[in-house]
Amino acid sequence: MDKILVTGGLGFIGSHTVVELQNEGYDVVIIDDLSNSSEKVLDGITAITGKTPIFEKLDLKEKDKVEQFFAKHNDIKGVIHFAASKAVGESVKEPLLYYENNISTLVYILKELKKLPSAGFIFSSSCTVYGQADELPITENAPVKLAESPYGNTKQIGEEIISDTCKVTPNLKAIALRYFNPVGAHESVEIGELPIGVPQNLVPFITQTGIGLRQELSVFGDDYPTPDGTCIRDYIHVVDLAKAHVIALGRLLQNKNKSNYETFNLGTGKGSSVLEVVKSFEKVSGKKLNYKIVGRREGDIISAYADTEKANKELGWKTKLSLDDAMRSAWKWEQKVRGEN
Ligand SMILES: NC(=O)c1ccc[n+]([C@@H]2O[C@H](COP(=O)([O-])OP(=O)(O)OC[C@H]3O[C@@H](n4cnc5c(N)ncnc54)[C@H](O)[C@@H]3O)[C@@H](O)[C@H]2O)c1
């Protein structure tokens, strides 16, 4: 079976994708520098799939090491590139760190892929490229707006770099997957999201508040023009998201792609408000969540959810899991991580 490199494969979305790739019989090699993950994640992957992927601890910013890696693994057929820094707030404070880590690593990998007789490349992009879209749900044709942060800009520039490279590299086929809001954990709770420090995202903040690690959740604004006044996002279960990567990769490896650079939205198509997510947590956990409404947070988009038609029709992929499923698994995971289950 084809050998696939998964960069950032010990991270949140990467680890769930490695599981799905191994379940489909792919040989997986992971590169990760452990800057936002732990080697213990390998045990979780092994516990679920019965197979330990090859792991190379490597910082993709080190160009020579990347070259050596590809010289050693010259039979790689595809790359799923998750490795990146992802904290929006930190990117505003440390833009160069983000441009270096998210852009140079991409360039070094593409340079190596150009040398291969043929290669498929999947890029982790984000719905952040759309900013506050003029129309909802958001289709892939919605204009890319001026980035709101250096992090968001790295995703826009990343897409442009890949598109430009594909235009002049017939042996390279690529898909940029624009994720909406990935949440949840594997149902086995062997793997899940492991935020370092104070979580930047809503769901880990909710589960950490539920378990008592945080005192209360601040809900930023309840006076937005939405049904309950809180912001709306499209929360997609990480296992559904992981499965989409395997399908997108298969599309490239089986030459089913329509052009050698494509983009797809990955979301559920359904928007949920912050208060709906809180309610879902309370329902599946049986716990009352301590939260308070505070003022709006600067830079927050009011509402974003995906038009999933292109992914449904072209990839033949649909989400199967609900917000409640995601909250249930996220809560089970939180309890396991804190040793309460
Ligand atoms: N989680 C989200 O909400 C979300 C939304 C949209 C897009 N994305 C993108 O999806 C990808 C994966 O996100 P995630 O949530 O799994 O993040 P994560 O931080 O859990 O995973 C990223 C992994 O990459 C590794 N890494 C970072 N820099 C590296 C380097 N220079 N060399 C080698 N390894 C490196 C980290 O150690 C980590 O294990 C990222 O590109 C992110 O920008 C995430």
The ligand as an SDF file (V2000), in Angstrom:
LIG
                    3D

 44 48  0  0  0  0  0  0  0  0999 V2000
   -7.6750   23.0870   15.0060 N   0  0  0  0  0  0  0  0  0  0  0  0
   -8.2850   24.0160   14.2980 C   0  0  0  0  0  0  0  0  0  0  0  0
   -9.2260   24.6640   14.7750 O   0  0  0  0  0  0  0  0  0  0  0  0
   -7.8680   24.3000   12.8690 C   0  0  0  0  0  0  0  0  0  0  0  0
   -8.7420   25.0080   12.0060 C   0  0  0  0  0  0  0  0  0  0  0  0
   -8.3230   25.2640   10.6930 C   0  0  0  0  0  0  0  0  0  0  0  0
   -7.0690   24.8500   10.2560 C   0  0  0  0  0  0  0  0  0  0  0  0
   -6.2440   24.1910   11.1240 N   0  0  0  0  0  0  0  0  0  0  0  0
   -4.9140   23.7750   10.6490 C   0  0  0  0  0  0  0  0  0  0  0  0
   -4.8300   22.3610   10.7200 O   0  0  0  0  0  0  0  0  0  0  0  0
   -3.4830   21.9610   11.0170 C   0  0  0  0  0  0  0  0  0  0  0  0
   -3.4880   21.0380   12.2110 C   0  0  0  0  0  0  0  0  0  0  0  0
   -4.1000   21.6920   13.3120 O   0  0  0  0  0  0  0  0  0  0  0  0
   -4.2080   21.0100   14.7400 P   0  0  0  0  0  0  0  0  0  0  0  0
   -5.3650   21.6120   15.4210 O   0  0  0  0  0  0  0  0  0  0  0  0
   -4.1080   19.5340   14.6180 O   0  0  0  0  0  0  0  0  0  0  0  0
   -2.8870   21.6010   15.4040 O   0  0  0  0  0  0  0  0  0  0  0  0
   -1.8180   20.9040   16.3910 P   0  0  0  0  0  0  0  0  0  0  0  0
   -0.9800   21.9870   16.9580 O   0  0  0  0  0  0  0  0  0  0  0  0
   -2.5070   19.9810   17.3340 O   0  0  0  0  0  0  0  0  0  0  0  0
   -0.9530   20.0270   15.3570 O   0  0  0  0  0  0  0  0  0  0  0  0
    0.1300   20.5610   14.6190 C   0  0  0  0  0  0  0  0  0  0  0  0
    1.3150   19.6370   14.8180 C   0  0  0  0  0  0  0  0  0  0  0  0
    2.4020   20.1310   14.0350 O   0  0  0  0  0  0  0  0  0  0  0  0
    3.5960   20.0470   14.7910 C   0  0  0  0  0  0  0  0  0  0  0  0
    4.5200   21.0720   14.2510 N   0  0  0  0  0  0  0  0  0  0  0  0
    4.3810   22.4320   14.2780 C   0  0  0  0  0  0  0  0  0  0  0  0
    5.4400   23.0260   13.6850 N   0  0  0  0  0  0  0  0  0  0  0  0
    6.2650   22.0240   13.2510 C   0  0  0  0  0  0  0  0  0  0  0  0
    7.5190   21.9910   12.5660 C   0  0  0  0  0  0  0  0  0  0  0  0
    8.1810   23.1090   12.2400 N   0  0  0  0  0  0  0  0  0  0  0  0
    8.0760   20.7740   12.2770 N   0  0  0  0  0  0  0  0  0  0  0  0
    7.4390   19.6200   12.6180 C   0  0  0  0  0  0  0  0  0  0  0  0
    6.2520   19.5950   13.2800 N   0  0  0  0  0  0  0  0  0  0  0  0
    5.6690   20.7840   13.5970 C   0  0  0  0  0  0  0  0  0  0  0  0
    3.1660   20.2920   16.2380 C   0  0  0  0  0  0  0  0  0  0  0  0
    4.0620   19.7300   17.1920 O   0  0  0  0  0  0  0  0  0  0  0  0
    1.8030   19.5830   16.2640 C   0  0  0  0  0  0  0  0  0  0  0  0
    1.9140   18.2270   16.6530 O   0  0  0  0  0  0  0  0  0  0  0  0
   -2.6970   23.2560   11.1940 C   0  0  0  0  0  0  0  0  0  0  0  0
   -2.0740   23.5580    9.9650 O   0  0  0  0  0  0  0  0  0  0  0  0
   -3.7720   24.2680   11.5140 C   0  0  0  0  0  0  0  0  0  0  0  0
   -3.3870   25.5630   11.1370 O   0  0  0  0  0  0  0  0  0  0  0  0
   -6.6250   23.8970   12.3950 C   0  0  0  0  0  0  0  0  0  0  0  0
  1  2  1  0
  2  3  2  0
  2  4  1  0
  4  5  1  0
  4 44  2  0
  5  6  2  0
  6  7  1  0
  7  8  2  0
  8  9  1  0
  8 44  1  0
  9 10  1  0
  9 42  1  0
 10 11  1  0
 11 12  1  0
 11 40  1  0
 12 13  1  0
 13 14  1  0
 14 15  2  0
 14 16  1  0
 14 17  1  0
 17 18  1  0
 18 19  2  0
 18 20  1  0
 18 21  1  0
 21 22  1  0
 22 23  1  0
 23 24  1  0
 23 38  1  0
 24 25  1  0
 25 26  1  0
 25 36  1  0
 26 27  1  0
 26 35  1  0
 27 28  2  0
 28 29  1  0
 29 30  1  0
 29 35  2  0
 30 31  1  0
 30 32  2  0
 32 33  1  0
 33 34  2  0
 34 35  1  0
 36 37  1  0
 36 38  1  0
 38 39  1  0
 40 41  1  0
 40 42  1  0
 42 43  1  0
M  CHG  2   8   1  16  -1
M  END
$$$$
